[in-house]
Amino acid sequence: MPEDRHMPPTAPSALERAFREVWQLITLGFPITISLAAATLIEVVDTIMIAPLGTEALAAASITGSVILVFFSALYGLVSVGGVLVAKAFGAGDRPAAVSALRAALVVAVAGGTLGAVLMLAARLLLPYIGQPAEVLEVITPYWITMSLLLIPFAAFYAMKGLYDATDRAWLGVGFAFLAVLVNIPANWLLIHGVGSWQGLGLLGAGLASLLAESISLLLAILYWRLAPSMADYRTSAQVKLRDILLQIKEGGALALGYAGEGGAFAVAGLMLGWFGAQALAANQIVSSVSSVLYMLPLGMSTAVSIRVSQAIGGESQHRLRPIGFAAFGIVAFWMALVMALLLTFGGDIATALSENVEVAALATSMFIIFATMQIADGVQAAALGALRGMLDNRWPVLVTLVCYWVLALPFAWVIAGPLGFGPNGIWVGYAAGLALAAILLVRRFLQRTA
C-alpha cells in the first residue's frame, strides 16, 4: 500500500524515546561516574596502603569506613538538592536562580559537614558498647578523628560539583575529583610509612592524607568557579536567599534521612561483622572497598538522571520523564550484570592479592559472591531514587528506604547470621533481601508519577 505523504508522522513510543535518551545519559553520567569513582578510589588506596600495617589496622579502617559511609550518604543527599535546583534553573535559562541555588547549597554544605563531623566524633564514644574488638579500638582513634574532619570539605566539594554537573560541565568535576586521588597516593605513602629515618604516622597518616587530598580538590574547584571566564555567569552578585536555604534543608533533609537510612543500614551490617572478630571486619573492608568503586556507575547514573529530569521539568518537557527513567534503568542493569560477572570470576583473586591472611582472604572470597548477587537490584534502586529526586519526590522514597533496610533487612540479617548459623555471610544475605524490595517499590513509584 503506498505511503500517504499527508499523514502526520507517527509519534515515537516510550521505548524509542528511551533509546534516544541513552546517549544523553551516558554523556552526562560517565564523567559523573568517573568523578565519584575517584572519591572511592581514595578508600581503595587507603586499604592497599593500610594492609601492611596488619589485621587490626585494616579492621579499624573497616569500622571507620562503615560509620563514615552513613555521614557521606547523608551529606550527599543533603547537598544534591542544590544541584537539582541549579539544573532546573539551567533548563529554564534562569542564571540568577542558578547562582542563588549554588550559594545556598554551599551554606547548607558547610553547616551540614560541620554538624556531621561533630556527630561522628561523638559516635567514637559508642564503639566499646557495640561489641567491637578491643584490639581494634586501641588503634582506631587518630584515624577516626581525621576522617571525621574530612566530612566538611567533602560536603562543600560536592556542592561545588553540583554546579559543574548541572550546567553540562561534568568533566570539570572529574578533574577535581581525580586530583584528590593523585594527591592521596604519595601523601599516603609518605605519611603512613615515612621516608628515610622517619617511620611515618601509620594509620593516622592515612587519615591525614585523605583530609589533605579532599581539601585541595575543594580549594581548586572554588578557585575555578571564582576565576574562570567561562563561569562568569555563575558568580554574579545574587544574594543567598533564605527561602533557597530552607528549601534545600527541607528537601535535602528528607534525602539525607533516606540516604543515611540506606548508608546507616549498610554501616550497621558492617559493624555486625565485628561480632565475628577482626578477620571478618578485615574481609569486609576488602570487599566493600572494591565493590564501592564498581557501584559508582549506578550512583553516577542516579545523579545524571536527576539532572536530566530536573532540566526537562525546567524546560517544561514532562513527556521526557519516563523515557529518561527507562534509559537509566537499562544502563544500570546492563552494567551491574557485568559487575556481577566480574565479582564471581575474579573475587577470589582480588581477596588473595589484598590480604596475606588465608582466613581473611577465604572469607572475603565468599563475601564477593554474596555481593555479586545483589548488584542489579542495587543499581536499579539507585537510578529510581535519582529520577524521583529530580522531581523533588523525596518523602515517600525515604519511607521505603527506612522500612526496607531497617524493618526488614537488618533483622533478617541478624536471624540468618546468628540463630540460623550462617555467620558473616548471612549479614549480607539479609541486607540483599531489603535491597531487592526497595528496588521494586521505587521503580513502581516512578512509573506511577510518570503515567
C-alpha positions, 0 to 999 in steps of 0.5 A, a space after each residue: 500500500 503506498 505511503 500517504 505523504 499527508 499523514 502526520 508522522 507517527 509519534 515515537 513510543 516510550 521505548 524509542 524515546 528511551 533509546 534516544 535518551 541513552 546517549 544523553 545519559 551516558 554523556 552526562 553520567 560517565 564523567 559523573 561516574 568517573 568523578 565519584 569513582 575517584 572519591 572511592 578510589 581514595 578508600 581503595 588506596 587507603 586499604 592497599 596502603 593500610 594492609 601492611 600495617 596488619 589485621 587490626 589496622 585494616 579492621 579499624 579502617 573497616 569500622 571507620 569506613 562503615 560509620 563514615 559511609 552513613 555521614 557521606 550518604 547523608 551529606 550527599 543527599 543533603 547537598 544534591 538538592 542544590 544541584 537539582 535546583 541549579 539544573 532546573 534553573 539551567 533548563 529554564 535559562 534562569 542564571 540568577 536562580 542558578 547562582 542563588 541555588 549554588 550559594 545556598 547549597 554551599 551554606 547548607 554544605 558547610 553547616 551540614 559537614 560541620 554538624 556531621 563531623 561533630 556527630 561522628 566524633 561523638 559516635 567514637 564514644 559508642 564503639 566499646 558498647 557495640 561489641 567491637 574488638 578491643 584490639 581494634 579500638 586501641 588503634 582506631 582513634 587518630 584515624 577516626 578523628 581525621 576522617 571525621 574532619 574530612 566530612 566538611 570539605 567533602 560536603 562543600 566539594 560536592 556542592 561545588 560539583 553540583 554546579 559543574 554537573 548541572 550546567 553540562 560541565 561534568 568533566 570539570 568535576 572529574 578533574 577535581 575529583 581525580 586530583 584528590 586521588 593523585 594527591 592521596 597516593 604519595 601523601 599516603 605513602 609518605 605519611 603512613 610509612 615515612 621516608 628515610 629515618 622517619 617511620 611515618 604516622 601509620 594509620 593516622 597518616 592515612 587519615 591525614 592524607 585523605 583530609 589533605 587530598 579532599 581539601 585541595 580538590 575543594 580549594 581548586 574547584 572554588 578557585 575555578 568557579 571564582 576565576 574562570 571566564 567561562 563561569 562568569 555567569 555563575 558568580 554574579 552578585 545574587 544574594 543567598 536567599 533564605 527561602 533557597 536555604 530552607 528549601 534545600 534543608 527541607 528537601 535535602 533533609 528528607 534525602 539525607 534521612 533516606 540516604 543515611 537510612 540506606 548508608 546507616 543500614 549498610 554501616 550497621 551490617 558492617 559493624 555486625 561483622 565485628 561480632 565475628 572478630 577482626 578477620 571478618 571486619 578485615 574481609 569486609 573492608 576488602 570487599 566493600 572497598 572494591 565493590 564501592 568503586 564498581 557501584 559508582 556507575 549506578 550512583 553516577 547514573 542516579 545523579 545524571 538522571 536527576 539532572 536530566 529530569 530536573 532540566 526537562 521539568 525546567 524546560 517544561 518537557 514532562 513527556 521526557 520523564 519516563 523515557 529518561 527513567 527507562 534509559 537509566 534503568 537499562 544502563 544500570 542493569 546492563 552494567 551491574 550484570 557485568 559487575 556481577 560477572 566480574 565479582 564471581 570470576 575474579 573475587 577470589 583473586 582480588 581477596 588473595 592479592 589484598 590480604 596475606 591472611 588465608 582466613 581473611 582472604 577465604 572469607 572475603 572470597 565468599 563475601 564477593 559472591 554474596 555481593 555479586 548477587 545483589 548488584 542489579 537490584 542495587 543499581 536499579 534502586 539507585 537510578 529510581 531514587 535519582 529520577 524521583 529526586 529530580 522531581 523533588 519526590 523525596 518523602 515517600 522514597 525515604 519511607 521505603 528506604 527506612 522500612 526496607 533496610 531497617 524493618 526488614 533487612 537488618 533483622 533478617 540479617 541478624 536471624 540468618 547470621 546468628 540463630 540460623 548459623 550462617 555467620 558473616 555471610 548471612 549479614 549480607 544475605 539479609 541486607 540483599 533481601 531489603 535491597 531487592 524490595 526497595 528496588 521494586 517499590 521505587 521503580 513502581 513509584 516512578 512509573 506511577 508519577 510518570 503515567 
